[in-house]
Amino acid sequence: MEKMISKEISDQIQDIFKELKEPVQILLFTSKTEACDYCEQTQQLLSEIVERSDKLDLKVYDLEGNPDIARRYHVTLVPGIVIASRKENVVLDSGVRFSGIPAGHEFSSLISAIMLVSSQVSGLSEESRSWLASVDKPVHLQVFVTTTCPYCPAAVTLAHRMALENKNIQAEMVEASEFYELSNEYGVSGVPHTIINHGQGEVVGAVPEGMLIEEMKRALG
């Protein structure tokens, strides 16, 4: 099978992964019954990535065959990816998710997510971190993107950084064209478009962290 990642990019990734701190567990959810145009490609992409470092591991689950695991990680869409940390074979959920293939510009979001979870350092301001630590309700950030959008990775990574700060926060990249019905449900017409708690709040565009925090506050109001 032809490689999805060129040797040049693969070598660059290997160099980046030399900076990995803690081991990272990648979980991929696919389906044998639901239509999933990109499940096979996503599995190949992730397989090629984990080959670049012994600190990475990939486990593949069937959504219907492993319903308890899917529920544990709140995965309902396929392909669904969870990027988690791993300590002494214990998988620790960091709330970092991808729904849809992280190809095109979103490939950089995937690499950033792996590095972020490995480091366990969000890089957010002290003010943002202080407020995020106080969140005591579930927060679901869905960042709708397309793989051709150059501004989308910044929005995805910002949401992932916020998830890293609090176990109550889950941040999910959603590839808008793969999940058209969901995009239509939330009125997504341009990307990036971040939906907070299934429509309680939203921001359009790649906004600064302070603006996303303010909208999260309003949505949780």
Legacy VTK file of the C-alpha trace (Angstrom):
# vtk DataFile Version 3.0
C-alpha trace
ASCII
DATASET POLYDATA
POINTS 221 float
0.000 0.000 0.000
1.326 3.423 -0.934
2.353 5.607 1.993
0.148 8.600 2.804
3.016 10.584 4.337
6.014 11.411 2.148
9.502 10.476 3.359
10.390 14.160 3.731
7.401 14.873 5.974
7.894 11.596 7.825
11.503 12.540 8.626
10.356 15.980 9.834
7.788 14.352 12.115
10.405 12.033 13.543
12.551 15.051 14.409
9.584 16.795 16.054
8.770 13.668 18.062
12.238 13.703 19.610
10.735 16.370 21.903
7.949 14.076 23.172
7.871 13.983 26.980
5.299 11.453 28.223
3.983 8.491 26.197
0.847 9.122 24.151
-1.974 6.659 23.534
-3.969 7.192 20.341
-7.383 5.535 20.130
-9.137 5.259 16.769
-12.807 4.359 16.504
-14.058 2.976 13.193
-17.227 1.179 12.142
-18.123 -1.898 10.135
-21.797 -0.941 9.907
-21.904 2.861 9.581
-20.794 4.569 6.395
-17.228 5.717 6.995
-15.509 6.913 3.835
-12.285 7.834 5.614
-11.869 5.141 8.288
-9.324 3.119 6.315
-7.281 6.183 5.333
-7.362 7.514 8.896
-6.088 4.225 10.286
-3.264 4.171 7.744
-2.364 7.795 8.514
-2.211 7.136 12.263
-0.253 3.918 11.753
2.391 5.784 9.776
2.594 8.444 12.499
3.065 6.058 15.446
5.908 4.376 13.557
7.908 7.583 14.041
8.292 7.249 17.830
8.349 4.478 20.431
6.456 6.830 22.761
3.334 6.513 20.597
0.855 3.648 20.532
-2.303 3.136 18.473
-5.332 1.075 19.440
-8.230 0.608 17.011
-11.783 -0.068 18.189
-15.044 -0.776 16.406
-17.700 1.724 17.514
-20.462 -0.883 17.727
-18.226 -3.711 18.913
-16.772 -1.705 21.801
-19.688 0.443 23.002
-18.408 0.752 26.584
-15.069 2.166 25.439
-16.786 4.506 22.972
-19.070 5.800 25.748
-16.119 6.254 28.104
-14.530 8.641 25.623
-17.826 10.152 24.400
-17.124 9.048 20.813
-20.164 8.921 18.525
-18.709 9.802 15.104
-16.368 7.786 12.891
-13.566 8.029 12.240
-13.155 9.242 15.812
-9.746 9.850 17.354
-8.816 10.271 21.016
-5.356 11.572 21.934
-4.613 10.524 25.522
-1.569 10.360 27.753
-0.274 7.065 29.102
1.466 6.385 32.399
2.503 2.831 33.316
-0.081 1.400 30.893
-2.868 3.527 32.379
-4.619 5.663 29.748
-5.391 9.182 30.988
-7.989 11.113 29.014
-6.991 14.687 28.161
-10.264 15.568 26.424
-8.565 15.896 23.032
-10.644 14.595 20.118
-10.844 14.518 16.324
-13.964 13.551 14.391
-13.076 13.018 10.755
-9.753 12.541 9.047
-7.103 15.067 10.174
-5.711 15.570 6.684
-4.674 18.675 4.776
-4.151 21.622 7.109
-5.565 19.583 9.995
-2.572 17.260 9.868
-0.690 19.990 11.740
-3.471 20.014 14.377
-2.939 16.296 14.884
0.815 16.647 15.371
0.236 19.609 17.705
-2.285 17.592 19.725
0.171 14.728 20.172
2.899 17.124 21.350
0.446 18.963 23.619
-0.818 15.829 25.350
2.711 14.504 25.734
3.886 17.735 27.373
0.749 18.295 29.505
1.504 22.037 29.253
-1.258 24.127 27.673
0.721 27.328 27.151
-2.334 29.426 27.993
-2.157 32.623 30.051
-2.360 32.445 33.839
-5.669 34.314 33.707
-7.177 31.772 31.309
-5.811 28.834 33.269
-7.211 30.195 36.525
-10.721 30.486 35.108
-10.569 27.128 33.313
-9.555 25.442 36.569
-12.763 26.747 38.166
-15.086 25.156 35.581
-17.181 22.555 37.394
-19.660 21.713 34.625
-19.165 19.645 31.474
-18.046 21.753 28.502
-18.019 20.407 24.949
-16.142 22.457 22.358
-16.751 21.369 18.765
-14.490 23.139 16.285
-15.893 22.714 12.785
-13.193 22.810 10.123
-12.362 21.789 6.585
-9.044 20.262 5.586
-8.443 23.135 3.126
-8.843 25.906 5.738
-5.478 27.455 6.714
-6.966 29.282 9.730
-8.647 26.247 11.283
-5.669 24.563 12.999
-5.221 27.563 15.315
-8.836 27.260 16.486
-8.553 23.498 16.961
-5.318 23.743 18.937
-6.717 26.521 21.154
-9.698 24.317 22.064
-7.390 21.367 22.748
-5.249 23.565 25.022
-8.338 24.441 27.040
-9.335 20.789 27.375
-5.899 20.034 28.789
-6.562 22.417 31.698
-9.717 20.758 33.033
-11.120 17.215 32.902
-14.618 18.703 32.531
-13.705 20.133 29.118
-13.744 18.092 25.927
-12.470 19.663 22.692
-13.263 18.051 19.362
-12.238 18.891 15.820
-15.177 18.131 13.506
-14.534 17.908 9.770
-17.546 19.832 8.488
-17.879 18.231 5.056
-17.698 14.678 6.463
-20.461 15.415 8.958
-22.628 17.673 6.850
-25.852 17.022 8.771
-24.244 18.023 12.059
-22.729 21.116 10.436
-26.128 22.035 9.037
-27.778 21.507 12.436
-25.515 24.172 13.958
-25.692 26.516 10.982
-22.034 26.166 10.097
-21.447 28.013 6.837
-17.861 29.195 7.334
-14.919 27.713 9.200
-13.487 27.627 11.751
-16.732 27.715 13.719
-16.639 26.669 17.380
-19.853 25.422 18.996
-20.019 25.417 22.802
-22.216 22.875 24.597
-24.299 21.964 21.579
-25.360 25.495 20.740
-25.336 27.347 24.060
-22.519 29.478 22.660
-20.457 29.896 19.513
-17.566 31.804 18.003
-16.784 32.144 14.314
-13.200 32.437 13.156
-9.814 31.792 14.734
-10.253 34.005 17.792
-7.825 34.868 20.624
-8.048 32.766 23.783
-9.646 35.605 25.747
-12.549 35.854 23.311
-13.243 32.119 23.473
-13.074 32.225 27.274
-15.607 35.074 27.383
-18.035 33.155 25.163
-17.590 30.040 27.308
-18.405 32.109 30.385
-21.539 33.447 28.689
-22.593 29.966 27.578
-22.160 28.569 31.081
-23.749 31.740 32.577
LINES 1 222
221 0 1 2 3 4 5 6 7 8 9 10 11 12 13 14 15 16 17 18 19 20 21 22 23 24 25 26 27 28 29 30 31 32 33 34 35 36 37 38 39 40 41 42 43 44 45 46 47 48 49 50 51 52 53 54 55 56 57 58 59 60 61 62 63 64 65 66 67 68 69 70 71 72 73 74 75 76 77 78 79 80 81 82 83 84 85 86 87 88 89 90 91 92 93 94 95 96 97 98 99 100 101 102 103 104 105 106 107 108 109 110 111 112 113 114 115 116 117 118 119 120 121 122 123 124 125 126 127 128 129 130 131 132 133 134 135 136 137 138 139 140 141 142 143 144 145 146 147 148 149 150 151 152 153 154 155 156 157 158 159 160 161 162 163 164 165 166 167 168 169 170 171 172 173 174 175 176 177 178 179 180 181 182 183 184 185 186 187 188 189 190 191 192 193 194 195 196 197 198 199 200 201 202 203 204 205 206 207 208 209 210 211 212 213 214 215 216 217 218 219 220
